[in-house]
Structures are given as C-alpha cells and as structure tokens.
Amino acid sequence: MSFTCSGLRKDFLTRRGVTSALEDVSLRVGPGEFVCVVGPSGCGKTTLLKLIAGLVEPTAGGIAFDGDSRSTLVFQEHGIYEWMNVVDNVAFGLEAAGVPKRERRRRAEEFIDRLGLHDFARAWPHELSVGMRQRVGLARAFLTGSSNLLMDEPFGSIDAQTKIVLQQELLRLWQDAHTSVLFVTHDIEEAVALGDRVIVMTGRPGRIREDMRIELPRPRGSGPEKSEEAQPIEWRIWKLLRQEVLSDLAIPS
C-alpha cells in the first residue's frame, strides 16, 4: 500500500539532555514505490524506519497508512534465527500469521528455490555465507506479504560483487510483489540504481534536504554495468551530502 509521514520529530533523553534525532520530516511513499534514503551518519535514518514500523513513538507528528498497515523491517544484521534452519527461518512470518505448517513450508521452499538456496534449505545459519544469510532475510521479508518493506542498509556488510547480484534480485522480487519500499543506504550508487526517488537528509537533527525523482529506465545497473546517465545524478547527490558532512564535522567547505 502506501504511507505518509507528517511533521515527524523524535527526541531522545540522554545524559547531556534532550537530543533531537529527527525534526519536521514529511514524506509520502506511494503504492508500489521504491524510495531510497541517504544522509550523513547519525542523521536519524534508522530512527525514521523504526518510527514507521511502530517500534518507537514520535515526539511530534504522525504516520498515516492507506489500507494495509503491515510493515516488515529488514536490518543489515540479517535478523535470522540461529536455532532455525533456512526453510524455517523463511517460513517464520507465515507461522506467526497462523499459516498451517505444510502450506508455509511449501511457500518457503518456492522462495528458497527462486533465490538459489535450494541446496541449503536444511542448513543452519552458521553454515551460510553473509550473502546467503541476507538472501534468507529477503525471502522471509517478501514471503510475509507485508505491504510496506522497510530496509536498513541490508547490503551494507556484503562484498561488492554479491551486492550487485542481490540488488538485482531485490528489484525482481519488488516488481513481482508490488510492495512499497523505503530503503536506507549510505551508498549513493545503490540509491540511484534502486530508487524511484532518493531522499537526501541533512545532518542531525535529520530533515529532508531534497526529494529527488530518478527519471531513468530500469535496469540501471551498478558497478561496471552502471548506466552513464546515472553519474551526474550521483554527483549531484554527493555534493549535497558533502556539504552536510563537512558541516557536521565542523570542517570549512
């Protein structure tokens, strides 16, 4: 479905007093839209995802969902359970939803096959590579059928070659599922390769500096396959972020 954030502010009480993580953040993610968020470290990107997921409450402002309000949050740390094998990890969301065991395993195994993990369906997480663990996380996220997928740097700890393959797989799953995605990343190239729009955040407290629509056809590629048209967009985003990082570090531009 879709959701709208209006005037979000989030303050945290610390030993030094009140710290504002986000201030006056308003944005809308439309049905089936893929929106990426980039910004300096500590600008509240993860806090924004947690607010939308309902894990923390805003200090001010609100979030409105159109239709189905279910959201699934995917972290960089994969979030798979060490005491479950691959098929049970993928099927976990269906188990929580009350889907019968035979049906959830059938559906989980279909997703496992799609992601090239058939030979590891009964493997334990410690037997998997980092890239495989992240594929398990992706399969579980999409198999839940959530209308909104919130992703916090899911490929941040993966090598460059595996990241390119998983980006392509993510786009394929998203296009099949028509899910709304809000995707946080530090990687400008990744944001331009994936997003319908790129939200550029300021330093703390995080505000939206620019909401940029990416008017490039897919597939755009990344790494050696990157579209030439993507480079000026990446450069524009970098100039915005560079100003924010220099300001945050108190370094003259």
N, C-alpha and C positions, 0 to 999 in steps of 0.2 A: 504494500500500500504506500502510504506517504506520511510524512510528519512535518510539523512546523515548530521551530524554537523561537520564542518571542522574548526579547529583553532578558536573556539569561544572565544571572550573576551568581557566582559561587565564591563565598568567603570561607576560609579555614582559620580556626583559632590555633595559634602557635605560641611558643614561649616568648616570642617577640611581639605578640599581639595578634591582630587580625590581618591575615594575608589574603588578598583578592587573587584568585586563580583566573576567573573569567569575569568580564564586565560587558553588559549590553550586547550580547551575542544573539542575533536574529538570523535565521536561515530556514529555508524550506528544501526538503528532499522530496521530489515528486515520485509518482508511481513508476517503478522500474528504472529509476535514475541511479547512476553511479557517480557519487560525489567524493572527491579526494580533499583532504585537509592537510596542509603543510604549514609549518611555523617553527620558530626557534624552540630550543629545548626549554621546558618549563612554562610554556605559554598556555597550558590548560587543555591540550588536545585530548588527552586521555580522560580528563575530568569531564569534558563535553560528552564523550561516549558513555561514561558512567551515569551522567545525568539522564541521557536519553534512555538508557537501559533500565533506569529506575533504581540503580544501586546506591545513589546518593540523592539528596533532595536539594533543589536550587535555593539559594538565599533570596533571590528575586526572579521574576519572570516565570515562564511556563512552557510546557511542551504539549502540543495537541496532535493526536493521531487521527488520521482519516481511515475509518474502517478498522481492520485487524491491527491491534497494537502490539502483537508479539514481536520481540526483538531478540536476536541472538548476538552475543558479544564474543569475538574471537581475538585472543591476545597473542603477542609474539611468542609467549612461552608454551604455545600449543594447547595446553589445558586438557591433555588426555590423561586418563586414569591408569596409573601404573599397575593396578591389580586386575585390569580387564584386558583381554586380548583385543586385536584390531576390530573384529566384527562386533564385539560387544560395546567397544568404545563408540563406533559409528552409530550403533543402534540405540545408544543410551537415551537420546532425546525422545525417541519413539516409545521407549519403555516408560519414561516419565509421563508421557501423554496417554498411557494406558493401551497402546497397541499390542495385540497378542504376540507372544514370543515368535511363533513361526512366521508371521507376517513381517515383523520388524527385522528378523534375520534375513528374510528373502530380499527386502528392500535394501538393507545394509549391504548385502553381498553384491547387488546390482551396482551400487555406487562404488564399492571397492573395485569391481572389475573395470568400471569406467576410468578410475584413477590409476590403473596399472598396479594394483596391490593384491591381485588375486592370489599370488603365491605366499602372501604374508597375512592372509585372513585370520589365521590362528596364532600368529606371532604375538609376542608381548612387546610393549613399548620400548623396553631396554634393548630389544633386538633390532630396532629400526634406526635408520639414519635420521638426521634432523629434517631433511626434505620429506621423507616418508611420514614422519610424525605430523608434519604440517598438512600433508595430504589427508591424513586421518581426521585432523581438525576441520578441514574444509568439507569433507564428506559429511561429518556429523552436523556441521552448521547448516548445510543446504538440505539435508535429509529431514531436519525438524520441520521444514515448511514454514519457517518464520517469514513474515512479510518484510521485515527490516533486518538487515545484516550490518552489524557494527564491527569494524575490523581495526584493531590497534597494532599497526606495524607487523602484520602476520608473517611477512617475509624478511624481517629485519635481521635475523640471525642465520640466513641461508646464503650459500655461496652464489656468486653472480650467475653462473650457468643454470643452476637449479631454479633460481628466482625467475629467470626469463620463461622457463617452461611452466612454472606454477602460475605466473601472471596470465599466460595464455589459457591455461586450464580454468583459472578463476573466471575469466571473461566468458568462456564457453558455458560454464555452469550458470553464471549470472544471466546470460542471454536465454538459456533454456528455462530458467526458473522465474524470470521477470521480477526478481527481488529488488527492493530498494537498498542501496549500499552506501554507507558512509565509511570511508576508508582513510585512516590516519597513516601518514608516512613522512619520513624525513627525506625521502628520495624524490627529487624533483622529476627526474626522468620517469620514474614509476608513476607518479601522479599524472603526468601528461599522457603516458601510454595507456592508462586505465580509465581516466575520468571523463565523464560528460562535462563536468565542471571541476575547477580547482579553487578551493577556498584558501586564501593566504591570510594567516593570522599574524597579529602583532606580538611583541614580547609581553611578558606578564605585567599587568593582567591582560589575558588574551582577549583581543577584539578582532573582528573581521576587517582586515585592511582592504582586501579586494576579493570579489567573487567573479572568477574568470571562466567563461564558457569556452570549451575546446572544440573549435569547429573543424576538426579533422576526421576524415573517414577512418573506420577500423577495417583491418588491423593496422595499427600504427607502428608496431614493433618496438623493440628496445635493444640496447646494446648494439651489436654490429648490424642488426636489422632495423635500426631506428629510422623513421621517416625523416627526410631532410626538412620537411615543413615543421617538425616538432622543435627544432633547435632554437629558432627565435622566441618561441613561447617559453621554453625552458629558461632562456637568458632573461626574459622579462620577469619571470617569477624569481629567479636568483637575485636580480637587482633589488627587488622588493624585500626579499629575505635578508640580503646582505645589510641593508640599512637597519633592519630590526636587530640583527645580531650585533652589529657594531654599537648600536645604541644600548643594547642590553649589557654589553661588556664595557661600556663607557670608553670606547675607542673612537677617536675622531675619524670621520669618513673622509 
